[in-house]
Amino acid sequence: MLHVSSIAEVNDLISERFGELRSAAENVPLSQALGRALAADVSANEFVPNFNRSTVDGYAVIAVDVFGCSESIPALLDLVGESCMGQPIDIQLQKGQCVYVPTGAELPANADAMVMLENADDFHDGTIAIYKPAAPGANLIYRGDDVKPGQTVLSAGLRLTAADIGALAALGITQVEVMRSPRVAIISTGDELVAAGQPLQAGQIRDVNAPMLAAAVSAAGGQAQVFGIIKDDQASIQTAVSAAMEACDMLLISGGTSVGVKDAIPAVISELGELLVHGVAAKPGKPTILGEIRGKPVFGLPGNPVAAYFMFLTFARPLLLSMQGAQVEARVVSAPLARAVSSNHGREEFVPVRLSDGRAHPIASKSGLITTLAGADGFMRIARDCEGLSRDELVEVTLFER
């Protein structure tokens, strides 16, 4: 008999036991920093850009010189030079003058606006006709518009995206201090399991959980190490778990978490450490386990892949991010339900959802059918005391990472 805890109670226990766990910091090349969590704030020590630069091809002007000009009454300016890409320009613009500047090149001193090439004519006698006025600051970026010295550009705990890598490169940074990726051991248990590349015999199924969880760990910034498939034998499982705990910061073990004759995981965790939770008021995912071995978190996940995935998202992923000092990230959208959904299980329910035509379409699923998850855009949660949701009721959908 499982003594179930609510999802909130389990999360509180995880926070109490493991909330202070943190990975060490390490320096990595920028090329290896994607997806890693910053260990410290990154501040600028220079201006970006380091000069006033044009955002268009055209002429650098003093805005007051082109005030009120038009097609019928153009402003006539003297062309006194040209700015070249990647080179400084040593011209100080005077009233009545202009300089040709290509996109991205430096503006001359005193210039405070750019006129696009299509709004001007070159008379080829040193005179440029301007047909459209330009306000101060038009079509240019001032020195330090992007970043100024001392400004915090990226905050500690941020998981670096491609855009963040670009910002670091703009600052001249080639090495960045990030949190070490937590090492997560993954064990699958079950007499019926075979590896994905092996042929199936009667009564066998392929191990879905190990590759799925390894990918989910990597997506959360962890470093997955798969220890393979262990048969439903308590001594064998205990040996594998003991070895895994030597090499990891967290253990995910799937299968054998219920109360059947061969469900050995509770006994193994109790023998090697402490069994904290056995049973969660969730559907799917009721036989989920939380334990502690050698001060490290152990999650016993159901063998059914859908249940294992939802319980990973609910418990293990937030802890993985916390260990990296990173914030829990979730993209949530609201949409009306395409059809009514019943729910009267006394457990909080996770329902896969496909988004289409501006509506949330619940996907009928059983916890062993992983392909229903692969076709979903996200999931909605139904509270354990709710008997169901009506058609057109607005629901929050947590989007899967894609």
N, C-alpha and C positions, 0 to 999 in steps of 0.2 A: 504494500500500500504506500503510495507516494503522499508525503506531507507537503502540499504545494505552498509556495510563497508567491506573492504578487510580483509583477515585473518591477514595480517601484521599490519593494522590499529588497529584491535581489540587487538592484542598482545601488541602493543605499549601502548594502553590505559590501559590494565591490568597492565603492568609494571609501568606506571605512577601513577595509583590509588592504587595499592596493592603490588608493588614491594618491599616495605620496611616492609611488614607484616612478623613477625617472631614468631614462637612458643617459649615458655620458655624452659629452659633446666631442665632436671631432671635426677637423678641417678636411674638406674635399674640394677637388677641382670643380669649377663651374659646370663642366661637362657632365659631372656625376651628381649634380645637386637637384635635378628635377624631382619633385614630389617629396623632397626631404623637408623637415621642419627646422626653421631657423632657431639656433640656440641663443642668439642675442639680437638686439635691434641692430639694423644697418643704417648708419647715418652717412650723409654725403660730406666729402671734404673738398668739393670743388663745385663750380657752377655747371649746370647742364641745361641748355648748351652754354658754351663758354664765350659766345659772341652773339651779337644781334644777327639773326639770319632770316632770309626771305623764304616764304612758303609758296611763291609763284615765280614764274619767269616774267621779268618786266623791269621797271625803272624805279630806283630808290629816289624819293623826293622829300622835300619839306612840305608837310601837308598844307600849310597856309598858301603855298605857291599855286596849288591846284584847286583852291576853294572856289566854287561857283563856276568852274569851267564846264563846257558842254560841246556837243557836236558842232554847234554854230559859232561858239566862241571858245576855241581851245586855249589852253595855257601853253605858251611857247617857252621851253626850257633849253638851256645849253647843256649838251652832253659832254661831260668832262672826264669820262673814264669808264672802265668796266671792271667788275669784280670777278675773280676766277675761283672756281671750286677748289677747296682745300688750301687756299692761300689767303694770308691777311691782306687787307686793302688799306693803303696809306693815303686816303683822300678825306679831306674835311669838307663836306658839302656846304656851299654858300647859297644864299637866296638866289632863285632864278636858275639853279643848276640841277642836273640829275645824273645818275650813274646807272648803267645797265648791270643788273644782278640776276643771275640764273637761280632757280629753285635750290635752296640749301646753302647758298654762298653768303658771305659776310656783307653786311650793309656798311656804307661809309659813315664816318662820324657825322653827327647832326641830322642824318636821315631819320624820319619818324613815320614813314609810310611807304608802301609799295603800290605802284600802279601796274596792273596786269598788261602784258604785251598787246593783247587784243584791244585795249582801250587807248592805244597810242599809235602814232605814226612817226617814222624816221624820215626826215626830209633829205637825209644824206648830205647835209651842209653843216652838220654840227648842231642842228636844231631838232628837238623832239616835240611833237604836238601831243598834248594830253587832253582827252575828250571826256574824261569822267573823274570827278573829285574822289579823293581818298582821305578818310579820317585818320587822325593820329593812331598808330598801332595797326592799321589795316594791312593784312597779308604779310605779317612778319611775326617772329618769335623773339622776344627780348632775352638777353643774357640772364640765365637763372630762372626763366619762366617755368621750366620743368622741375629743377631742383636747385636749392641754394645750400652753401656750406652749413653744416650743423643740423640740417633738416633730417628727421627720421624718415627714411624712404620705405623700409620694410620692417615690420615689428616681429619680435621674438614669438615663436609658435606658429608663424605663417608657413603653410606647406607651399613650397615654391612651384609656381607655374612657369610656362614658357615665357610669358610676359614679364614675370619677375626676374627670370634669368637675363632677359634683355635689359631690364633696369639696372641690374648689377653690372652687366657688361658696360653700360653707358657710364658707370661710375669708375670704370677701370679695374674692377674687382675680378680677380682670377681664381681666388680661393675663398670659400665661404664656410663659416662655422655652423654646423648643423648638428642635430641630435642623432646619435647612433640609432640605426634601425633595430628595433627589438627583434630578437631571434625567437621565432615561433615554431615549435615542433608540432607536427601533424601525424597522428596515428589513426588508421582505420582498423576496426575490428569486425570480424564476422567470418564464419565458416563458408558462407555463400559468396564471398567477394573474390573477384579476380581483377587484376590490373587492366586498365583501359585497352592496352594493346594485345591482350591475350584472348584466344578463342573461348567461347562460352560452352560449357557443358550443361546438361539438364539440371535445373534448380540453381544455377549460378547467375549472378548479376555483376555488372562492372562497377568498380569503385568510382562513384561520382564525387564523393565528398572530398577526398584528398586533393585532386586537381582543382576543384571548385574553391575549397578553403585556402589553398596555396595562392590562387589568384586573388582572392579577397584580402588575404594578408598583405600581399604585395601592393594592392591598390590602397591599402590603409597605411602604407609606409613601412611595413614590417618586412622581415627577411624570413621567408618560409623554408623549413627543412622537413621534407617528407620522410618518415621512418617506415613507410610501407604498411602492408596489411598483416595483422596479427590474428591468428585463429582464436576462437572463443575458448581460450584456456587461461584460467586465472594466473597460473605461474608464468606463462609466456607473456601475458599482458603486463604483469608486474615487472618482469625483467625489462621489457621494452620501455615502459614508463620511467623506470629508474634510470635507464640509459639516456632517455630523452631529457630528463630534468637536469642532467649534467651539462647539456649543450644548449639549453634554451632559457628564455626569460618568461615564456608562457607556453602552455601545452593545450592543444586542441585534440581531443580524442573522441571519435564518433562511433556510435553503435554500442550495444551492451549497457545502455544507461537506464533501462526500465527495471522491472522487478521479476523478470523471468528467471528460469533455472540457470541459464547461461549468461545472464547479464552480470558480468563480473566487475564492471568499472567502479561501482560504489565501494565494494570491498577492497579493491586495489588502492583507491585513494585513501580510504580509512586506514589501511595498513601502512602506507608510506607517508601520510600526512593527516589532513583533517578534512572531512566531508562537511561542507558548510550548508549546501542546499541540495536537495534531491526532489525535484518537482517544481514546476513553474506554472502559474495559472495563465497559460498561453495556448493558443491553437493556431497553427501547429507548434509543438515544442514542449509539451507537458513533461516528458521525462528528462529535461535538461538538468545538468549537475554543475555545481560550483564547488571547487575544492581548493586547498592550498597544500603544496608540497615544497618544503625547503624555502618557504617565504615567497613562492612563486604561484601565480594564479593558474588553475587548471579548470578548463571548461569541458565537461562531458556533454557532447552534443548528440541529439538523436540520430539514428542511422538514416532516417528518411531525409533525402537531400533538401527538400523545401523547408522542413522544420530546422535542419542544421543551419541553413543559410539565414533564415530569419533570426534564429537565436544568436548567430554570430553577429549580425547587424545590430541586434539589441544590446548585447552584453560585451562581447569580445572586441568589436571594432572601437567603441568609445574608449575602452581601457587602453587599447593599442595607441590611439591618438593621445590620450592623457599621458602615457609613458613617454611620448615624444614632446610633451609640453604643447601639443597642438590642440586647437579647438575642434569640437565635434562639428562636422560639416554635414548639412542636410539641405537639399533643395526641395522645397515644398510648394506645390501649386494647389489651387482650389478649383474644383469642377463639380457640376451637378451629376448625380448618379444616373446612369442610363437605365437601370432597372432596380427594383427593390432587392434587398439582401436580408435574409433572416439570420439571426444569431441568438442562440439561447443555450450557451454551453457553460456559463459560469466562468468563462475564461476570456481574456482579452484575445481578440482574433485578428490575425494578419491576413488580408485578402489581396492577392495580386490584382493589378489594375492595368488595363490598356487605355490610353488616352486617344480619342478619335472624335472628330467633329465637335470639339469643345466639351466633350462629356467623358465621364469616367465609367469605363465598362468593366465591371468585376469579372474576373476569369475563374470559372468553376475549376477547382483543383483538389487533388488529393496530395498529401505531403510527400508521397514517393514519386510524383510525376514532375521531374525537374524541367521538362520541356515547356510546361505552362509558365514557369518563371522566365525562361529564355524569351518568351513572347510578350512579356509584360514590360510596361514603361516604369512601373513603380508599385507601391502598395498603399493601402489605407488600413487604419487600425479601428476596430470596433470595441468599445469599452466592454468590460466583462459583465456589467450590469445592464447592458443594452440588449433589447430583444430583436433588434434589426434596424435597418435604415430604409427610408421610403424612396421611391423613384423621384428624381429631381432634387433630392436633398443635397445640399452643398457639403462636400467632403474634402478633407485635406489628403493629398496624394504625395507621399515621399518618393521622389524620383530615384531610380537606380542609376548608378554610375554607368556611363556609356563611353 
